C-alpha cells in the first residue's frame, strides 16, 4: 500500500466512506474547457479572488453582478485603455466594494491578462498549457507578474478557473508532514515548495488522479494542529 492509499482511506473514514468523500472533491479539471475560457472570465475570476481576501465571501458574491457591470464585463482590452477618471470614479461606486488598492489591481491585471494572451492563443491557453508538473512555477509566475496574486489568492484563482493544481492549506501541509515529508516549520520556503511539488507529482503518477483531487483528499484526511 502506497502512502497515498493510507491518506485516501483516512479521508474516506473521516467523511463517511468512499462515495461520501466524492462530494467533497472539486470539479474534475478540464484542460480543453480552460483553453476555451475567454480572457474576460479569467480577469473576472482573478478579481473575485482578490476581493475575497480580507472580506466575507458572501458580501462579494452578493455584490458580484454590480462588479461585472462596473468593470464593463472585465474586458481586458477595454479596461486597458480606460482613462484615469474611470478608475477614480470606481473608488466611489456603490456597485462594488470601494477598496482603492484592489480596484487598481484590476487595471494592472487587465494588462497582465493581455500579456498572457499575446504569449499564447489566450490567457486560458497559457494556463492550460503550463506543465502540471511545475505548479509551483506557475504560482511563482502569478506572484511576480500579476498584481495581488501571490499566496493563497493565486492558488484559489487557479482552482477557480479549472486549472489542475494543489492548494497548500495548513491541513494539506499537516498531511504532508504526517506522510514523512520533511517540511520546515512554515512550509513555505523554496525547498518546501520543491518537496511539495515532487510529492504531489509522485502521487499523481502512482494513482492517476489529478492534483486537485490529491490535494483535497490530503487536506480532508487530517486536521492541522492548533497554534
Number of C-alpha atoms within 10 A of each C-alpha: 5 9 11 21 13 13 22 19 16 17 22 19 14 14 17 10 13 13 10 14 19 14 10 13 15 14 14 14 19 13 17 13 15 21 19 14 18 15 22 19 17 25 25 24 19 27 24 19 22 24 23 15 13 7 11 10 13 10 12 18 14 11 14 17 13 18 22 15 12 17 21 13 17 23 20 26 14 12 20 17 12 12 9 8 8 13 18 13 10 19 17 13 14 12 16 22 20 13 12 13 10 18 20 16 19 25 20 18 24 28 19 20 26 19 14 18 17 12 12 13 12 21 27 26 22 17 23 23 15 13 10 18 16 15 23 18 16 19 19 16 14 21 16 12 16 19 21 23 24 18 15 16 22 24 23 21 23 24 19 17 21 24 27 22 26 24 21 21 17 17 20 24 27 22 22 25 15 13 15 10 15 14 19 12 10 9 20 15 12 10 13 18 17 15 17 24 21 14 16 22 18 14 19 18 11 12 12 10 12 19 24 23 21 25 23 22 24 25 23 22 22 20 14 14 8 5 3
